[in-house]
């Protein structure tokens, strides 16, 4: 199985947990739940993309050094 897919499966729940634990509701107007949930999804996907690519690049760098 592709290592990126495994990392995404592990990191996406973690990034959702991190984003939802932050208090982003105060940046939106009241009763705008669709916008808040959309922002959570987008921020979670961005965060997971950055983490996975950082881990993959770090792995490739370490392999090339050895």
C-alpha positions as CSV (number, residue, x, y, z in Angstrom):
1,X,0.0,0.0,0.0
2,X,1.1,3.5,-0.7
3,X,2.7,5.2,2.4
4,X,1.1,8.5,1.6
5,X,-2.4,6.9,1.8
6,X,-1.6,5.4,5.1
7,X,-0.2,8.7,6.4
8,X,-3.3,10.6,5.2
9,X,-5.5,8.0,7.0
10,X,-3.6,8.6,10.2
11,X,-3.1,12.4,9.9
12,X,-6.6,13.6,8.8
13,X,-8.3,12.6,12.0
14,X,-5.5,14.2,14.0
15,X,-5.8,17.4,12.0
16,X,-9.6,17.4,12.4
17,X,-9.2,17.1,16.1
18,X,-6.7,20.0,16.2
19,X,-8.8,22.3,14.1
20,X,-12.0,21.6,15.9
21,X,-10.3,22.1,19.3
22,X,-9.3,25.6,18.3
23,X,-12.0,28.1,18.9
24,X,-12.7,29.3,15.3
25,X,-16.3,30.0,15.9
26,X,-15.6,33.4,17.2
27,X,-14.3,34.5,13.7
28,X,-17.7,33.8,12.1
29,X,-21.1,35.3,12.5
30,X,-23.7,33.5,14.6
31,X,-25.8,30.9,12.9
32,X,-23.3,30.4,10.1
33,X,-22.8,26.7,10.8
34,X,-22.3,25.7,7.1
35,X,-19.4,28.3,6.8
36,X,-17.8,27.1,10.0
37,X,-18.0,23.4,9.0
38,X,-16.6,24.2,5.6
39,X,-13.7,26.1,7.1
40,X,-13.0,23.2,9.4
41,X,-12.9,20.8,6.5
42,X,-10.7,23.0,4.4
43,X,-8.3,23.8,7.2
44,X,-8.1,20.1,8.2
45,X,-7.3,19.1,4.7
46,X,-4.7,21.8,4.3
47,X,-3.1,20.9,7.6
48,X,-3.0,17.2,6.8
49,X,-1.5,17.9,3.3
50,X,1.3,20.0,4.8
51,X,2.0,17.4,7.6
52,X,2.1,14.4,5.2
53,X,4.3,16.2,2.6
54,X,6.6,17.3,5.4
55,X,6.9,13.7,6.6
56,X,7.5,12.3,3.1
57,X,10.1,14.9,2.3
58,X,11.8,14.2,5.6
59,X,11.8,10.5,4.9
60,X,13.3,11.0,1.4
61,X,16.0,13.3,2.9
62,X,17.0,10.8,5.5
63,X,17.1,8.0,2.9
64,X,19.3,10.1,0.6
65,X,21.7,11.0,3.4
66,X,22.2,7.3,4.2
